[in-house]
Amino acid sequence: MTTSLTSPDTTDITATDRAPIVASPKVKLRRRRIVIEHPDANAGETLLAEALGAADRDALHGLLSQLVKASVVARKPDQGNLAFMVSALKSIAPKDSLESMLAAQMVSIQVATMRCACRLACTDDVQQQESLTRALTRLSRTFAAQIEALNRHRSNGACAITVRNLSVQDGGKAVVGNFTQHAGLIAAQPGLVDAFPA
């Protein structure tokens, strides 16, 4: 498979083992303006807002404006970076404004990380290599922390507990099976109290 660095058009990639990607309008830059490509402007904004998790028109345009600023290469907004960022944001599928903002930060950190990695690969100066390595490490840690924050937000802070090894002494009782309840709720239910000896 050959990938061109300057692809004039993009197509949705679908795999047989996952659901097809729902098409939403593309975003283009034209003379310092953000244009949402769709035959019906209102419908295009609505579809893109849903795909990006924006609550309303102002949130959508604010988010797109921030992504344009983060896509800059050589002090000019870059159409390729912007298209990647919008596509990556859609694939995260934010469900609300908080997820939308966090996902936009994640995408921006990803772009900055790869930009930093490129600079590191292109320099022979030891001081620049050390500085870029530190920056790359910080960006990578930030991205990992953002993934954790998104997962915590989506699970409402609930932690999954998996017991891999269970010992029951003579006379003790154990409950075997899959539980989706919080551990504190299981112990509080009548009939299951003797499963957790004091």
Secondary structure, 3 states (H helix, E strand, C coil): CCCCCCCCCCCCCCCCCCCCCCCCCEEEEECCEEEEECCCHHHHHHHHHHHHCCCCHHHHHHHHHHHHHHCCECCECCHHHHHHHHHHHHHHCCCCHHHHHHHHHHHHHHHHHHHHHHHHHHCCCHHHHHHHHHHHHHHHHHHHHHHHHHHHHHCCCCCCCCCCCCCCCCCCCCCCCCCCCCHHHHHHCCCCHHHCCC
